[in-house]
Amino acid sequence: MTREALRVDGERLWASLMEMARIGATEKGGVSRLALTDLDREGRDLFVRWAREAGCTVRVDPMGNIFARRPGLRDGLAPVQMGSHGDSQPTGGRFDGIYGVLGGLEVVRALNDHGVQTERPIEVVNWTNEEGSRFAPAMIASGVYAGVFDLDYGLSRTDAEGRTIGAELERIGYAGDAPLGAPLPHAAFELHIEQGPVLEAEQKDIGVVTGGQGQRWYEGELTGQSAHAGTTPMNRRKDAGLGVARVIAAVHRIGLDHGPLACATVGQVAFHPNSRNVVPGRAAYTVEFRHPDDAVLDHMNAALLAAVEEIAAELSLGSSLKQIFSYAPIVFDADCVGAVRRAAAALGYSHRDIVSGAGHDACYVNRVAPTAMVFVPCVDGISHNEAEDIRQAWSTAGANVLLHAVLEKSAA
C-alpha cells in the first residue's frame, strides 16, 4: 500500500472513544474526569496500556504529562508530536480533548497495521489539567512544558479543598521524572472538536486552524448606596445593579461592533448585599474579550473603559476596573498549517480555514515548536456540556488528516 492510500481504522478509533467514555460516564451521556482525580487516573492508565500495546515506550514528566513514543528510523531526530488532554469539565462531553489523544494513538496503530516506518519518531501526548476546572489556570501543564510557567508554580496550584497539583500527582502515581520539554518536537499537531457551530453549519469536514483568539480578562466593581427597595424613590437611587446591567449591554455592543470575530462576555456578577428588598450598593463583575487581532482587542479595551466611565458618571456610582489577564493571539506555523490543508485536500475532505475561539495546549506548544491544529465538527456546536456529540465519520476524517499531516512532517 502506498502512503497516499493509508487510512486509519475508524471503527477502532470510535470503539476506543466509547470505551474511554465509560470512565467517569454521567447519566446524561457525558463524562466527568476532573484533572488528577481517581477517574482521571483510570483514563490515564487505560491510555498508557493501549500505548504500550501499540509498541510505544511511555514517559511521564513532573507535571504528569504522558508521552507515548513510537521510534523512528532515525530515532535521534526530534519527534513529531500529536495529542491533547484527557481531563474534562465537571459535566463535560465524551470528545473534548480525549479525541485528540486517542486520534493520535490511532495514527500510531494505523502505521503499525501497515508496517510503515517513519524517519522521525512520533509521540502521542496526554496533557495534564488543560480544562482548568479543578486547578486554575487552564493549560497549566503545557504552559510549564513550554516555559510559560515555572515548575514550582505549576505544582503548587490548588483546588477548592487546598490540594495541590503536586500532591495529587503523587497520590495517583503520575508524578514523573522525565525532563521537562525534552525533546522538543520537530512539529506538533492537536486534533480537536471545533466546540462551535461553524463547520457543521457550512457542511465542512475539516477545520484547518490557522491560529487562536487573543483574550483579555477584567474584574470590575461599581459602588453605589444600599437602600430600602420599598422606600427609596427611583430617582434618588444609586443602584450598582442598574450600573452592571448597563455594563453588560455595553459589553455586548462592543462585541457586535467588532464582529464577526469578536466575542465579549460578562460571565460573573455578584451583588451586595444580595437581598431581594435592598437596592444593591455594590456590584462586582467580570468581562472577557476575545479576538484574533491584538489591535482590535486594544480598541475593545478602550471602548470598555469609556463605557464604564460614562455609566458610572451618569448613575453617580464609584467605579474600579482592572485588566487581570492578557493572552496574545496565536498564529500557528504556516508549514504545519499547510500540511493539514494539503492532507485534507489530498483525502478529498471539504475544509476551510478557521480560528480557534478556545484556548488549547497547542497554543502553548506553538511557543517552542512549529504547531497546528485540526478541527472536526461537533453537533450543534455544543461543547463543555454532556450533550456534546460528533459523528463517527467526522472522527475518522480528522484522524486521517492527522495521519497524513504527521507523515509529511515525519519524513525529514
HUWOUR-V728881 format. One record per residue. N is the residue number from 0. OMEGA is omega in whole degrees, -180 to 180 (* if undefined). D_FIRST is the distance of its C-alpha to the first C-alpha in Angstrom with 2 decimals. Layout:
n:N omega:OMEGA d_first:D_FIRST
n:N omega:OMEGA d_first:D_FIRST
This chain:
n:0 omega:177 d_first:0.00
n:1 omega:179 d_first:3.79
n:2 omega:-180 d_first:6.51
n:3 omega:-177 d_first:8.17
n:4 omega:-177 d_first:6.37
n:5 omega:175 d_first:7.11
n:6 omega:174 d_first:10.32
n:7 omega:174 d_first:13.10
n:8 omega:-176 d_first:14.82
n:9 omega:178 d_first:17.83
n:10 omega:180 d_first:19.88
n:11 omega:178 d_first:19.74
n:12 omega:-178 d_first:20.71
n:13 omega:178 d_first:23.51
n:14 omega:178 d_first:24.73
n:15 omega:178 d_first:24.99
n:16 omega:-179 d_first:26.93
n:17 omega:177 d_first:29.24
n:18 omega:177 d_first:29.87
n:19 omega:-178 d_first:30.74
n:20 omega:177 d_first:32.95
n:21 omega:178 d_first:35.13
n:22 omega:-177 d_first:36.37
n:23 omega:-178 d_first:39.28
n:24 omega:178 d_first:38.90
n:25 omega:-177 d_first:41.83
n:26 omega:-177 d_first:43.67
n:27 omega:174 d_first:42.56
n:28 omega:178 d_first:38.83
n:29 omega:176 d_first:38.30
n:30 omega:172 d_first:38.26
n:31 omega:177 d_first:40.75
n:32 omega:179 d_first:39.34
n:33 omega:-174 d_first:41.64
n:34 omega:171 d_first:40.81
n:35 omega:169 d_first:41.78
n:36 omega:177 d_first:43.19
n:37 omega:178 d_first:42.54
n:38 omega:175 d_first:40.03
n:39 omega:177 d_first:38.16
n:40 omega:178 d_first:38.19
n:41 omega:178 d_first:36.68
n:42 omega:177 d_first:33.82
n:43 omega:-179 d_first:33.32
n:44 omega:180 d_first:33.43
n:45 omega:177 d_first:30.76
n:46 omega:-180 d_first:28.41
n:47 omega:179 d_first:29.17
n:48 omega:179 d_first:28.55
n:49 omega:-179 d_first:25.15
n:50 omega:179 d_first:24.22
n:51 omega:177 d_first:25.40
n:52 omega:177 d_first:23.59
n:53 omega:176 d_first:20.33
n:54 omega:-179 d_first:21.40
n:55 omega:165 d_first:23.13
n:56 omega:-173 d_first:26.57
n:57 omega:172 d_first:29.05
n:58 omega:-178 d_first:31.99
n:59 omega:-179 d_first:34.65
n:60 omega:-175 d_first:36.91
n:61 omega:176 d_first:40.62
n:62 omega:179 d_first:39.98
n:63 omega:175 d_first:37.75
n:64 omega:-176 d_first:34.53
n:65 omega:180 d_first:31.65
n:66 omega:177 d_first:28.76
n:67 omega:-169 d_first:25.75
n:68 omega:170 d_first:23.94
n:69 omega:-174 d_first:20.51
n:70 omega:175 d_first:20.97
n:71 omega:177 d_first:19.34
n:72 omega:175 d_first:19.11
n:73 omega:-166 d_first:22.26
n:74 omega:177 d_first:23.79
n:75 omega:178 d_first:27.04
n:76 omega:176 d_first:25.72
n:77 omega:-175 d_first:26.59
n:78 omega:165 d_first:24.08
n:79 omega:-171 d_first:22.41
n:80 omega:172 d_first:24.16
n:81 omega:172 d_first:23.52
n:82 omega:180 d_first:26.12
n:83 omega:-175 d_first:29.25
n:84 omega:-179 d_first:32.11
n:85 omega:179 d_first:32.95
n:86 omega:-176 d_first:36.63
n:87 omega:167 d_first:37.99
n:88 omega:179 d_first:41.09
n:89 omega:173 d_first:43.88
n:90 omega:-174 d_first:42.90
n:91 omega:180 d_first:39.37
n:92 omega:-174 d_first:36.24
n:93 omega:-169 d_first:33.20
n:94 omega:-178 d_first:30.70
n:95 omega:178 d_first:32.61
n:96 omega:-172 d_first:31.17
n:97 omega:176 d_first:29.40
n:98 omega:179 d_first:26.60
n:99 omega:177 d_first:25.68
n:100 omega:-177 d_first:25.90
n:101 omega:172 d_first:23.81
n:102 omega:175 d_first:21.31
n:103 omega:177 d_first:20.88
n:104 omega:179 d_first:20.63
n:105 omega:174 d_first:17.91
n:106 omega:178 d_first:15.83
n:107 omega:-180 d_first:16.43
n:108 omega:-180 d_first:15.62
n:109 omega:177 d_first:12.23
n:110 omega:177 d_first:11.43
n:111 omega:-178 d_first:12.91
n:112 omega:-173 d_first:11.05
n:113 omega:176 d_first:7.62
n:114 omega:-178 d_first:9.69
n:115 omega:174 d_first:9.64
n:116 omega:178 d_first:13.00
n:117 omega:177 d_first:14.84
n:118 omega:-180 d_first:17.75
n:119 omega:170 d_first:20.16
n:120 omega:179 d_first:20.96
n:121 omega:180 d_first:20.46
n:122 omega:173 d_first:23.38
n:123 omega:-176 d_first:24.12
n:124 omega:173 d_first:27.82
n:125 omega:-175 d_first:30.26
n:126 omega:179 d_first:33.34
n:127 omega:168 d_first:36.86
n:128 omega:174 d_first:39.29
n:129 omega:-172 d_first:37.60
n:130 omega:-176 d_first:39.71
n:131 omega:-178 d_first:43.06
n:132 omega:180 d_first:44.50
n:133 omega:-180 d_first:45.97
n:134 omega:176 d_first:46.30
n:135 omega:4 d_first:46.95
n:136 omega:175 d_first:45.61
n:137 omega:175 d_first:42.11
n:138 omega:-173 d_first:39.12
n:139 omega:-173 d_first:41.41
n:140 omega:174 d_first:38.94
n:141 omega:176 d_first:36.49
n:142 omega:175 d_first:39.70
n:143 omega:178 d_first:40.85
n:144 omega:-176 d_first:37.47
n:145 omega:178 d_first:37.82
n:146 omega:178 d_first:41.49
n:147 omega:176 d_first:42.96
n:148 omega:176 d_first:44.93
n:149 omega:-173 d_first:46.12
n:150 omega:-180 d_first:45.32
n:151 omega:177 d_first:48.89
n:152 omega:-178 d_first:48.85
n:153 omega:-176 d_first:45.58
n:154 omega:-176 d_first:46.73
n:155 omega:179 d_first:50.17
n:156 omega:-175 d_first:49.15
n:157 omega:173 d_first:50.87
n:158 omega:-176 d_first:50.43
n:159 omega:179 d_first:53.32
n:160 omega:178 d_first:54.64
n:161 omega:177 d_first:54.66
n:162 omega:-178 d_first:51.74
n:163 omega:175 d_first:49.80
n:164 omega:-178 d_first:46.09
n:165 omega:-179 d_first:46.73
n:166 omega:-179 d_first:48.68
n:167 omega:173 d_first:46.19
n:168 omega:177 d_first:43.26
n:169 omega:-176 d_first:45.36
n:170 omega:-177 d_first:46.25
n:171 omega:175 d_first:42.72
n:172 omega:-180 d_first:41.43
n:173 omega:171 d_first:39.25
n:174 omega:-174 d_first:41.47
n:175 omega:-179 d_first:39.12
n:176 omega:177 d_first:39.96
n:177 omega:-177 d_first:36.81
n:178 omega:178 d_first:37.82
n:179 omega:174 d_first:37.80
n:180 omega:-179 d_first:35.36
n:181 omega:-5 d_first:33.96
n:182 omega:173 d_first:31.53
n:183 omega:-175 d_first:31.35
n:184 omega:171 d_first:27.84
n:185 omega:177 d_first:26.36
n:186 omega:-179 d_first:25.36
n:187 omega:179 d_first:25.75
n:188 omega:174 d_first:24.57
n:189 omega:176 d_first:26.27
n:190 omega:-173 d_first:24.92
n:191 omega:168 d_first:27.94
n:192 omega:-176 d_first:29.54
n:193 omega:-174 d_first:31.69
n:194 omega:177 d_first:34.95
n:195 omega:-170 d_first:36.41
n:196 omega:-167 d_first:36.48
n:197 omega:-174 d_first:35.14
n:198 omega:179 d_first:31.47
n:199 omega:-178 d_first:32.33
n:200 omega:-179 d_first:35.34
n:201 omega:178 d_first:33.43
n:202 omega:176 d_first:30.50
n:203 omega:179 d_first:27.99
n:204 omega:-169 d_first:24.78
n:205 omega:169 d_first:24.66
n:206 omega:176 d_first:27.45
n:207 omega:-170 d_first:26.83
n:208 omega:-177 d_first:29.57
n:209 omega:-179 d_first:31.51
n:210 omega:-179 d_first:34.23
n:211 omega:-179 d_first:36.65
n:212 omega:166 d_first:40.21
n:213 omega:-178 d_first:43.11
n:214 omega:169 d_first:45.66
n:215 omega:178 d_first:49.42
n:216 omega:-178 d_first:51.25
n:217 omega:169 d_first:55.01
n:218 omega:-177 d_first:57.74
n:219 omega:176 d_first:60.96
n:220 omega:173 d_first:64.29
n:221 omega:-176 d_first:67.07
n:222 omega:177 d_first:70.56
n:223 omega:180 d_first:73.33
n:224 omega:175 d_first:76.01
n:225 omega:-177 d_first:75.78
n:226 omega:-179 d_first:78.34
n:227 omega:-175 d_first:79.49
n:228 omega:-177 d_first:77.44
n:229 omega:-175 d_first:80.49
n:230 omega:-178 d_first:83.17
n:231 omega:-179 d_first:81.48
n:232 omega:-177 d_first:81.69
n:233 omega:-176 d_first:78.48
n:234 omega:179 d_first:79.86
n:235 omega:-175 d_first:80.85
n:236 omega:167 d_first:77.52
n:237 omega:-166 d_first:75.27
n:238 omega:180 d_first:72.21
n:239 omega:177 d_first:69.19
n:240 omega:176 d_first:67.19
n:241 omega:178 d_first:67.88
n:242 omega:179 d_first:66.80
n:243 omega:178 d_first:63.41
n:244 omega:179 d_first:62.99
n:245 omega:176 d_first:63.55
n:246 omega:179 d_first:61.16
n:247 omega:179 d_first:58.44
n:248 omega:180 d_first:59.15
n:249 omega:179 d_first:59.13
n:250 omega:178 d_first:55.77
n:251 omega:180 d_first:54.30
n:252 omega:179 d_first:55.79
n:253 omega:177 d_first:54.42
n:254 omega:179 d_first:50.90
n:255 omega:-178 d_first:51.39
n:256 omega:-178 d_first:53.01
n:257 omega:178 d_first:49.98
n:258 omega:7 d_first:47.35
n:259 omega:-174 d_first:44.80
n:260 omega:-177 d_first:43.03
n:261 omega:169 d_first:45.96
n:262 omega:-177 d_first:46.42
n:263 omega:-170 d_first:49.88
n:264 omega:163 d_first:50.93
n:265 omega:-172 d_first:53.99
n:266 omega:-179 d_first:52.52
n:267 omega:174 d_first:55.52
n:268 omega:176 d_first:59.25
n:269 omega:178 d_first:62.03
n:270 omega:172 d_first:65.63
n:271 omega:8 d_first:68.71
n:272 omega:176 d_first:70.68
n:273 omega:178 d_first:68.28
n:274 omega:-173 d_first:71.05
n:275 omega:-178 d_first:71.34
n:276 omega:175 d_first:74.91
n:277 omega:173 d_first:74.71
n:278 omega:-177 d_first:73.73
n:279 omega:178 d_first:70.93
n:280 omega:179 d_first:72.39
n:281 omega:178 d_first:69.12
n:282 omega:176 d_first:65.50
n:283 omega:-177 d_first:62.49
n:284 omega:174 d_first:59.18
n:285 omega:175 d_first:55.75
n:286 omega:173 d_first:53.90
n:287 omega:173 d_first:50.26
n:288 omega:174 d_first:48.94
n:289 omega:175 d_first:45.31
n:290 omega:-179 d_first:44.08
n:291 omega:-179 d_first:41.40
n:292 omega:-178 d_first:44.17
n:293 omega:180 d_first:46.73
n:294 omega:177 d_first:49.33
n:295 omega:176 d_first:49.20
n:296 omega:176 d_first:49.61
n:297 omega:178 d_first:52.69
n:298 omega:179 d_first:54.10
n:299 omega:177 d_first:53.47
n:300 omega:-180 d_first:55.19
n:301 omega:179 d_first:58.20
n:302 omega:178 d_first:58.43
n:303 omega:-179 d_first:58.42
n:304 omega:-180 d_first:61.15
n:305 omega:-178 d_first:63.29
n:306 omega:-179 d_first:62.88
n:307 omega:178 d_first:63.79
n:308 omega:-180 d_first:66.79
n:309 omega:-180 d_first:68.01
n:310 omega:-179 d_first:67.61
n:311 omega:-180 d_first:69.43
n:312 omega:-177 d_first:72.28
n:313 omega:-177 d_first:72.74
n:314 omega:180 d_first:72.94
n:315 omega:-180 d_first:74.92
n:316 omega:167 d_first:72.27
n:317 omega:-176 d_first:71.39
n:318 omega:168 d_first:67.81
n:319 omega:-180 d_first:65.37
n:320 omega:179 d_first:61.75
n:321 omega:174 d_first:59.41
n:322 omega:-175 d_first:55.79
n:323 omega:-177 d_first:54.28
n:324 omega:176 d_first:50.61
n:325 omega:-177 d_first:48.74
n:326 omega:-173 d_first:44.96
n:327 omega:175 d_first:43.86
n:328 omega:-178 d_first:41.15
n:329 omega:171 d_first:37.65
n:330 omega:-178 d_first:35.60
n:331 omega:-177 d_first:31.99
n:332 omega:-174 d_first:30.33
n:333 omega:-178 d_first:29.54
n:334 omega:176 d_first:26.31
n:335 omega:175 d_first:24.96
n:336 omega:178 d_first:26.14
n:337 omega:178 d_first:24.42
n:338 omega:177 d_first:21.07
n:339 omega:-179 d_first:21.55
n:340 omega:180 d_first:22.70
n:341 omega:179 d_first:19.85
n:342 omega:180 d_first:17.27
n:343 omega:-179 d_first:19.34
n:344 omega:-178 d_first:19.69
n:345 omega:-179 d_first:16.07
n:346 omega:177 d_first:15.28
n:347 omega:180 d_first:18.35
n:348 omega:172 d_first:20.59
n:349 omega:-175 d_first:24.29
n:350 omega:175 d_first:25.69
n:351 omega:173 d_first:28.88
n:352 omega:-178 d_first:30.35
n:353 omega:176 d_first:32.50
n:354 omega:179 d_first:34.89
n:355 omega:175 d_first:35.06
n:356 omega:-179 d_first:38.49
n:357 omega:172 d_first:38.07
n:358 omega:180 d_first:37.88
n:359 omega:177 d_first:34.75
n:360 omega:179 d_first:33.97
n:361 omega:-179 d_first:31.76
n:362 omega:175 d_first:35.03
n:363 omega:179 d_first:36.39
n:364 omega:180 d_first:33.23
n:365 omega:179 d_first:33.27
n:366 omega:-175 d_first:36.51
n:367 omega:-179 d_first:34.94
n:368 omega:175 d_first:31.33
n:369 omega:-169 d_first:29.38
n:370 omega:171 d_first:28.50
n:371 omega:179 d_first:27.36
n:372 omega:175 d_first:26.98
n:373 omega:176 d_first:24.94
n:374 omega:167 d_first:27.09
n:375 omega:-178 d_first:26.48
n:376 omega:167 d_first:29.42
n:377 omega:-171 d_first:31.82
n:378 omega:179 d_first:34.08
n:379 omega:179 d_first:37.34
n:380 omega:-174 d_first:36.67
n:381 omega:176 d_first:38.15
n:382 omega:-172 d_first:37.51
n:383 omega:-173 d_first:39.70
n:384 omega:180 d_first:40.72
n:385 omega:180 d_first:40.06
n:386 omega:180 d_first:39.13
n:387 omega:-177 d_first:36.08
n:388 omega:172 d_first:33.07
n:389 omega:177 d_first:29.63
n:390 omega:179 d_first:27.40
n:391 omega:180 d_first:24.31
n:392 omega:178 d_first:22.36
n:393 omega:-179 d_first:23.69
n:394 omega:178 d_first:22.69
n:395 omega:-179 d_first:19.05
n:396 omega:-180 d_first:19.12
n:397 omega:180 d_first:20.73
n:398 omega:176 d_first:18.33
n:399 omega:177 d_first:15.32
n:400 omega:177 d_first:17.41
n:401 omega:180 d_first:18.35
n:402 omega:-174 d_first:14.83
n:403 omega:173 d_first:14.11
n:404 omega:179 d_first:17.68
n:405 omega:177 d_first:17.44
n:406 omega:180 d_first:14.36
n:407 omega:-175 d_first:16.42
n:408 omega:-179 d_first:19.51
n:409 omega:-175 d_first:18.18
n:410 omega:-177 d_first:16.95
n:411 omega:* d_first:20.53
